[in-house]
Amino acid sequence: MGGVFEALKGGGAAVALDEIEISILRSLAVQLLELLGPGDEPDADADPLAALFAEGPSEPPSDPALARLFPDAYGGPGDGGGTDPEELRARSAEFRRFTETDLRARKREDALAVVHSLNALSPAGDGGAVLELTGELPLRWLGALNDLRLTIAARLELTEDDEAGELFELPDSDPRKPMVMAYLWLGGLQETLVETLLPE
């Protein structure tokens, strides 16, 4: 095992991480938490039913990375162009109002699960450790890895078409190189974690 997730007997996944990888993953997860924001946590004495039906925003985020994490539910590629754009915007706003708060909370919980998992590691003498994910943690990590890749892709202004080949050819002097390397590494982690979740 080295740098990729492998299935654990009895369920779950494990990956060996060195000290630098642990630090990078923790830093990226914390940055994702900062991007997502603290959320609108209800007061301790708030009516739980009212909190359950609290409405979220109706406008898409202005930050490109947040817009990638919380895309409009209607319109975009594949729509066919047959529906009135104003109607699509209205549908998306309505959908967003009742879903984005919960979706944002779930993404925050996923990123927090990554931070807590890494903080719970017991590093060996070289600073590395084997991370084992069981229970709900593999899915939490999968969600966070996907969100991190989407965020980095937005910062790099990458589209799906850009992912083939060109990323590997950037010179070391290109300022995007570290983010591209992180993007590709997270993709490898995500892909191998998915494989551990597939039935044999």
Phi, psi and chi 1 to 4 in degrees:
 res  aa     phi    psi   chi1   chi2   chi3   chi4
   1 MET       -  127.7  179.8 -170.5  -44.4      -
   2 GLY  -162.0  102.3      -      -      -      -
   3 GLY    79.2   -0.1      -      -      -      -
   4 VAL  -133.2  151.9  -63.4      -      -      -
   5 PHE   -76.1  142.7  -82.5  100.8      -      -
   6 GLU  -129.0  150.4  -65.9 -179.3    5.2      -
   7 ALA   -70.3  142.3      -      -      -      -
   8 LEU   -93.8  144.0  -73.6  171.7      -      -
   9 LYS   -62.3  133.4  -70.8 -178.0  179.7  176.4
  10 GLY    87.6    1.0      -      -      -      -
  11 GLY   109.6  149.5      -      -      -      -
  12 GLY   102.5 -176.2      -      -      -      -
  13 ALA  -144.5  156.8      -      -      -      -
  14 ALA  -141.5  149.2      -      -      -      -
  15 VAL  -146.0  139.9   61.1      -      -      -
  16 ALA   -88.4  127.9      -      -      -      -
  17 LEU  -123.9  138.2  -61.0  169.6      -      -
  18 ASP   -87.7  176.5   64.5   29.6      -      -
  19 GLU   -59.0  -41.4 -174.7  176.7   10.1      -
  20 ILE   -68.0  -42.1  -66.0  173.2      -      -
  21 GLU   -62.1  -41.3  -68.4  169.4  -28.4      -
  22 ILE   -60.6  -44.1  -67.5  169.5      -      -
  23 SER   -64.6  -42.3  175.5      -      -      -
  24 ILE   -65.8  -45.6  -68.9  171.8      -      -
  25 LEU   -61.0  -43.1  -81.9  170.2      -      -
  26 ARG   -63.5  -43.5 -176.2 -175.8  -67.8  113.2
  27 SER   -63.3  -43.9  173.7      -      -      -
  28 LEU   -64.7  -40.5  -70.2  173.4      -      -
  29 ALA   -65.6  -39.3      -      -      -      -
  30 VAL   -65.7  -41.3  168.8      -      -      -
  31 GLN   -62.9  -37.5  -70.1  177.7   55.5      -
  32 LEU   -64.1  -41.4  178.4   59.7      -      -
  33 LEU   -60.8  -41.9  -76.5  165.6      -      -
  34 GLU   -64.6  -38.5  -68.8  171.4   -6.6      -
  35 LEU   -65.2  -41.9  177.3   66.7      -      -
  36 LEU   -69.6  -28.1  -68.4  169.2      -      -
  37 GLY    85.1  170.6      -      -      -      -
  38 PRO   -74.2  -17.8   26.5  -33.0      -      -
  39 GLY    81.8  171.7      -      -      -      -
  40 ASP  -103.1   77.9  -61.5  -37.8      -      -
  41 GLU   -70.7  131.7  -61.8  -62.2  -32.3      -
  42 PRO   -68.0  152.0   23.6  -30.5      -      -
  43 ASP   -60.7  153.6  -65.5  -26.3      -      -
  44 ALA   -59.2  -31.7      -      -      -      -
  45 ASP  -100.5   14.1   56.2  -10.0      -      -
  46 ALA   -72.0  152.2      -      -      -      -
  47 ASP   -65.3  118.3  178.4   -0.9      -      -
  48 PRO   -61.6  -33.1   -0.2   -0.3      -      -
  49 LEU   -68.4  -41.9 -169.7   59.6      -      -
  50 ALA   -65.3  -39.1      -      -      -      -
  51 ALA   -64.0  -34.9      -      -      -      -
  52 LEU   -62.9  -35.2 -174.3   63.9      -      -
  53 PHE  -103.3   15.5  -69.7  101.8      -      -
  54 ALA   -62.3  139.0      -      -      -      -
  55 GLU   -90.6  146.1  -66.0 -176.9    7.6      -
  56 GLY   -98.1 -164.9      -      -      -      -
  57 PRO   -71.4  157.3   27.0  -33.6      -      -
  58 SER  -109.5  -12.5   57.6      -      -      -
  59 GLU  -101.2  145.1  -65.4  -63.7  -39.9      -
  60 PRO   -66.9  152.9   16.6  -23.2      -      -
  61 PRO   -62.6  148.2  -16.1   27.4      -      -
  62 SER   -81.9  -26.2   58.3      -      -      -
  63 ASP   -71.1  128.4 -177.2  -68.7      -      -
  64 PRO   -58.4  -35.2  -20.8   30.1      -      -
  65 ALA   -69.6  -43.4      -      -      -      -
  66 LEU   -65.5  -36.1  -74.8  173.9      -      -
  67 ALA   -63.4  -33.1      -      -      -      -
  68 ARG   -71.8  -34.8 -175.8   85.2   58.2  108.1
  69 LEU   -75.4  -28.8  -66.8  175.9      -      -
  70 PHE  -127.8   69.1  -56.4  103.8      -      -
  71 PRO   -73.0  161.3   28.6  -34.4      -      -
  72 ASP   -61.5  141.9  -79.8  -23.0      -      -
  73 ALA   -78.2  -22.2      -      -      -      -
  74 TYR  -124.4  151.0  -61.0   95.5      -      -
  75 GLY    87.9 -168.2      -      -      -      -
  76 GLY    81.9 -169.4      -      -      -      -
  77 PRO   -57.3  138.1  -20.8   29.0      -      -
  78 GLY    91.3   -5.7      -      -      -      -
  79 ASP   -72.0  -27.4  174.3   55.2      -      -
  80 GLY    88.1  -11.6      -      -      -      -
  81 GLY    75.0   10.9      -      -      -      -
  82 GLY   -89.3   -8.2      -      -      -      -
  83 THR  -104.8  143.4  -52.1      -      -      -
  84 ASP   -57.9  126.7  175.7   36.2      -      -
  85 PRO   -56.5  -36.7  -24.3   32.7      -      -
  86 GLU   -65.2  -38.7  -79.4  -57.6  -45.1      -
  87 GLU   -66.0  -40.0 -175.7  178.7  -21.8      -
  88 LEU   -63.3  -42.2  -70.4  175.2      -      -
  89 ARG   -62.3  -41.1  -90.6 -166.7  -74.0  -82.6
  90 ALA   -65.8  -42.0      -      -      -      -
  91 ARG   -63.5  -43.6  -73.6 -175.7 -166.7  171.6
  92 SER   -63.9  -41.1  -68.3      -      -      -
  93 ALA   -62.5  -42.4      -      -      -      -
  94 GLU   -64.5  -44.8 -171.6   74.7   -0.5      -
  95 PHE   -63.1  -44.3 -173.5   82.7      -      -
  96 ARG   -61.8  -40.5 -177.5 -179.3  -61.4  -79.0
  97 ARG   -57.9  -33.4 -170.8  163.6   35.6 -115.3
  98 PHE  -103.8    0.7  -66.2  107.3      -      -
  99 THR  -126.7  -29.2   59.5      -      -      -
 100 GLU   -65.2  -36.5 -174.1  171.6  -49.0      -
 101 THR   -60.9  -46.0  -60.6      -      -      -
 102 ASP   -67.2  -40.4  -72.0  -17.5      -      -
 103 LEU   -64.8  -40.6 -176.2   56.8      -      -
 104 ARG   -64.4  -40.5 -168.3  176.6  -72.1 -107.2
 105 ALA   -63.2  -41.2      -      -      -      -
 106 ARG   -65.3  -40.5 -161.1 -158.4   72.2 -143.7
 107 LYS   -65.3  -37.1  -69.9  179.5 -179.3  -62.3
 108 ARG   -64.1  -43.4 -139.2  176.1   -3.9 -100.7
 109 GLU   -63.3  -38.4  -70.2  168.9    3.5      -
 110 ASP   -62.9  -46.5  -70.1  -13.1      -      -
 111 ALA   -65.5  -38.6      -      -      -      -
 112 LEU   -63.9  -37.0  -87.8  173.2      -      -
 113 ALA   -62.2  -37.3      -      -      -      -
 114 VAL   -63.7  -48.2  169.1      -      -      -
 115 VAL   -61.0  -46.8  173.5      -      -      -
 116 HIS   -65.0  -38.5  -69.1  160.1      -      -
 117 SER   -61.3  -43.7  -60.1      -      -      -
 118 LEU   -70.3  -37.8  -65.0  170.1      -      -
 119 ASN   -66.3  -26.0  -72.1  -16.1      -      -
 120 ALA   -84.0   -5.6      -      -      -      -
 121 LEU   -67.5  150.0  -72.5  175.8      -      -
 122 SER  -111.8   93.0  -60.4      -      -      -
 123 PRO   -62.0  147.5  -20.1   31.3      -      -
 124 ALA   -80.3 -173.6      -      -      -      -
 125 GLY   -59.3  -30.9      -      -      -      -
 126 ASP   -87.8    4.0   61.3   -3.6      -      -
 127 GLY    89.6  -10.4      -      -      -      -
 128 GLY   -85.4  169.3      -      -      -      -
 129 ALA  -161.1  160.2      -      -      -      -
 130 VAL  -100.4  120.7  174.7      -      -      -
 131 LEU   -91.8  124.0  171.8   72.0      -      -
 132 GLU  -113.1  129.3  -66.5 -171.7   -2.9      -
 133 LEU  -115.6  123.6  -57.1  176.1      -      -
 134 THR  -132.7  175.2   57.1      -      -      -
 135 GLY    62.8 -128.9      -      -      -      -
 136 GLU   -86.3   -8.1   67.8  175.2   10.1      -
 137 LEU   -62.3  -39.7  -77.0  177.3      -      -
 138 PRO   -56.7  -40.8  -28.5   37.5      -      -
 139 LEU   -71.0  -37.0  -70.2  177.6      -      -
 140 ARG   -61.8  -45.6  -67.4 -109.8  176.9 -121.9
 141 TRP   -63.8  -40.5  -93.0   72.5      -      -
 142 LEU   -60.4  -42.9 -161.3   55.2      -      -
 143 GLY   -63.7  -43.4      -      -      -      -
 144 ALA   -67.6  -41.5      -      -      -      -
 145 LEU   -61.6  -40.3  -70.6  172.6      -      -
 146 ASN   -64.5  -43.1 -171.3   56.0      -      -
 147 ASP   -64.4  -39.2  -70.4  -17.2      -      -
 148 LEU   -64.5  -42.0  -72.4  171.2      -      -
 149 ARG   -65.0  -41.3  -70.2 -167.8   77.4 -131.5
 150 LEU   -63.4  -40.1  -72.3  173.4      -      -
 151 THR   -65.0  -47.4  -59.7      -      -      -
 152 ILE   -64.4  -40.4  -67.1  173.2      -      -
 153 ALA   -60.2  -39.6      -      -      -      -
 154 ALA   -66.0  -41.8      -      -      -      -
 155 ARG   -65.0  -34.8  -65.0  -67.1 -175.1 -121.1
 156 LEU   -85.2   -3.8  -69.0  168.9      -      -
 157 GLU    57.4   40.5  -60.6  179.8   -4.6      -
 158 LEU   -87.1  143.7  -68.2  176.7      -      -
 159 THR  -115.0  171.6   64.6      -      -      -
 160 GLU   -58.5  -33.8  -70.1 -178.5   14.5      -
 161 ASP   -68.1  -23.8  -65.3  -24.3      -      -
 162 ASP   -78.9  -12.5  -64.8  -34.5      -      -
 163 GLU   -76.0  -14.0  -66.6 -174.3   18.3      -
 164 ALA   -90.7  113.6      -      -      -      -
 165 GLY    80.6  -55.6      -      -      -      -
 166 GLU   -60.0  -32.7  -68.2 -176.4   20.0      -
 167 LEU   -63.0  -30.6  -65.4 -179.6      -      -
 168 PHE   -78.4  -12.3  -65.0   99.6      -      -
 169 GLU  -102.9    4.6  -61.6  170.3    5.7      -
 170 LEU   -66.9  136.3  -71.2  177.4      -      -
 171 PRO   -69.1  156.5   24.1  -32.0      -      -
 172 ASP   -61.0  -24.1  -69.8  -17.6      -      -
 173 SER   -78.3  -11.2   58.5      -      -      -
 174 ASP   -69.8  126.3 -168.1  -55.4      -      -
 175 PRO   -63.5  -16.9   20.2  -29.9      -      -
 176 ARG   -81.5  -11.4  -61.4  172.2  -62.7  167.3
 177 LYS   -55.6  -48.1 -176.0   85.7  173.4 -162.9
 178 PRO   -60.0  -40.1  -23.7   33.6      -      -
 179 MET   -68.0  -37.0  -74.5  179.3   66.6      -
 180 VAL   -65.1  -41.5  167.3      -      -      -
 181 MET   -63.3  -41.7  -63.7  -54.2  -67.4      -
 182 ALA   -63.6  -40.7      -      -      -      -
 183 TYR   -60.8  -45.4  176.2   80.0      -      -
 184 LEU   -69.1  -39.3  -65.0  172.2      -      -
 185 TRP   -64.2  -45.2  175.0   54.1      -      -
 186 LEU   -61.7  -34.9  -67.3  171.5      -      -
 187 GLY   -62.9  -40.2      -      -      -      -
 188 GLY   -65.3  -42.0      -      -      -      -
 189 LEU   -62.4  -44.7  -71.6  175.9      -      -
 190 GLN   -62.4  -45.9 -176.3 -178.9   19.6      -
 191 GLU   -63.0  -44.6 -177.6  178.2  -19.9      -
 192 THR   -73.4  -28.8   55.5      -      -      -
 193 LEU   -67.8  -40.2 -178.0   54.1      -      -
 194 VAL   -58.7  -43.2  167.2      -      -      -
 195 GLU   -60.8  -34.1  -71.0  170.8   -1.9      -
 196 THR   -71.0  -19.9   69.1      -      -      -
 197 LEU   -90.8  -13.6  -61.7  174.1      -      -
 198 LEU   -76.7  143.8  -64.3  175.0      -      -
 199 PRO   -66.1  145.2   20.2  -28.9      -      -
 200 GLU   -75.4      -  -65.6 -178.7   11.0      -
